[in-house]
Amino acid sequence: MSSDGAYTRLRVPVSVTPARLEHLCWALVVVSLVGDVVTTFVGLHLGLAESNPIALRAIEGYGLLGMLALKGFAVGVGLLCRPLLPEEYRPIIPAGLAIPWLGAVCINLYMISLVV
């Protein structure tokens, strides 16, 4: 660590470019998306209920395809907004998708553990 006036900066031992960070975040989006879809449908199969009203309607109306379309729409919006940001801020787009989906995976796993 080094001190720059009143701020402390942590030096990462590896060179992480914004582009590399963005790629890692998009990989996390894929993992979290798959995890959310799988744990949601496992939970539904075990008798749990979907708490997101938009996802509930998509699943009730179209099943897995509805859920995938909903996730695809979210990813599409992220991809459309991506060019609007400077390169160093672009990792926020996939992070903004992955973090809530990872939270959903954790909640789903917890709920599944209560009924299994």
C-alpha positions as CSV (number, residue, x, y, z in Angstrom):
1,M,0.0,0.0,0.0
2,S,1.1,3.5,-0.6
3,S,-0.3,6.8,0.7
4,D,-1.4,9.5,-1.6
5,G,-2.2,12.4,0.6
6,A,-5.3,11.6,2.6
7,Y,-6.1,8.5,0.6
8,T,-4.7,5.0,0.8
9,R,-4.3,3.0,-2.4
10,L,-4.1,-0.7,-2.6
11,R,-1.8,-1.9,-5.3
12,V,-2.9,-5.1,-7.0
13,P,0.0,-7.4,-7.6
14,V,-1.3,-8.3,-11.1
15,S,-2.0,-5.9,-13.9
16,V,-5.8,-5.8,-14.2
17,T,-6.9,-3.7,-17.2
18,P,-10.5,-2.5,-17.5
19,A,-11.0,-4.7,-20.5
20,R,-9.7,-7.8,-18.5
21,L,-11.9,-6.9,-15.6
22,E,-14.9,-6.5,-17.9
23,H,-14.3,-10.0,-19.4
24,L,-14.1,-11.5,-15.9
25,C,-17.3,-9.8,-15.0
26,W,-19.1,-11.1,-18.1
27,A,-17.9,-14.6,-17.2
28,L,-19.5,-14.0,-13.8
29,V,-22.7,-13.0,-15.5
30,V,-22.9,-16.3,-17.3
31,V,-22.2,-18.3,-14.2
32,S,-24.7,-16.3,-12.1
33,L,-27.4,-16.4,-14.8
34,V,-27.1,-20.2,-15.1
35,G,-27.0,-20.6,-11.3
36,D,-30.1,-18.4,-10.9
37,V,-32.1,-20.2,-13.5
38,V,-31.1,-23.7,-12.3
39,T,-31.7,-22.9,-8.6
40,T,-35.0,-21.2,-9.4
41,F,-36.4,-24.2,-11.3
42,V,-35.1,-26.7,-8.7
43,G,-36.8,-24.6,-6.0
44,L,-40.0,-24.5,-8.0
45,H,-39.9,-28.2,-8.5
46,L,-39.5,-28.6,-4.7
47,G,-42.7,-26.5,-4.1
48,L,-41.1,-23.1,-3.4
49,A,-42.6,-20.0,-5.0
50,E,-41.1,-17.4,-7.2
51,S,-41.1,-14.0,-5.4
52,N,-40.3,-11.8,-8.4
53,P,-43.7,-11.0,-9.9
54,I,-42.2,-10.3,-13.4
55,A,-40.3,-13.6,-13.4
56,L,-43.3,-15.4,-12.0
57,R,-45.4,-14.2,-15.0
58,A,-42.7,-15.2,-17.4
59,I,-42.3,-18.6,-15.9
60,E,-46.1,-19.2,-15.6
61,G,-46.7,-18.1,-19.2
62,Y,-43.6,-19.6,-21.0
63,G,-41.7,-21.8,-18.5
64,L,-37.9,-22.0,-19.0
65,L,-38.1,-20.0,-22.3
66,G,-39.8,-17.2,-20.5
67,M,-37.1,-17.1,-17.8
68,L,-34.4,-17.2,-20.4
69,A,-36.0,-14.4,-22.4
70,L,-36.2,-12.3,-19.3
71,K,-32.5,-12.8,-18.6
72,G,-31.7,-12.3,-22.2
73,F,-33.5,-9.0,-22.2
74,A,-31.5,-7.8,-19.2
75,V,-28.2,-8.8,-20.8
76,G,-29.3,-7.1,-24.0
77,V,-30.0,-3.9,-22.2
78,G,-26.6,-4.1,-20.6
79,L,-24.9,-4.7,-23.9
80,L,-26.8,-1.8,-25.5
81,C,-25.8,0.6,-22.7
82,R,-22.2,-0.6,-22.6
83,P,-20.9,1.7,-25.4
84,L,-22.3,4.7,-23.6
85,L,-19.7,4.4,-20.9
86,P,-16.0,5.1,-21.0
87,E,-13.9,1.9,-21.2
88,E,-12.7,2.1,-17.5
89,Y,-16.3,2.2,-16.3
90,R,-17.7,-0.6,-18.5
91,P,-17.2,-3.4,-16.0
92,I,-20.0,-1.9,-14.0
93,I,-22.5,-3.2,-16.5
94,P,-21.8,-6.9,-16.1
95,A,-21.2,-6.4,-12.3
96,G,-24.6,-4.8,-12.1
97,L,-26.1,-7.9,-13.7
98,A,-24.1,-10.6,-11.9
99,I,-24.3,-9.3,-8.3
100,P,-28.1,-9.4,-8.0
101,W,-28.2,-12.8,-9.7
102,L,-25.5,-14.1,-7.4
103,G,-27.6,-12.9,-4.5
104,A,-30.6,-14.7,-5.9
105,V,-28.5,-17.9,-6.2
106,C,-27.6,-17.6,-2.5
107,I,-31.2,-17.0,-1.5
108,N,-32.4,-19.9,-3.7
109,L,-29.8,-22.3,-2.2
110,Y,-30.8,-21.3,1.3
111,M,-34.5,-21.8,0.6
112,I,-33.8,-25.1,-1.1
113,S,-31.7,-26.2,1.9
114,L,-34.8,-25.6,4.1
115,V,-37.0,-28.0,2.2
116,V,-34.5,-30.7,1.4
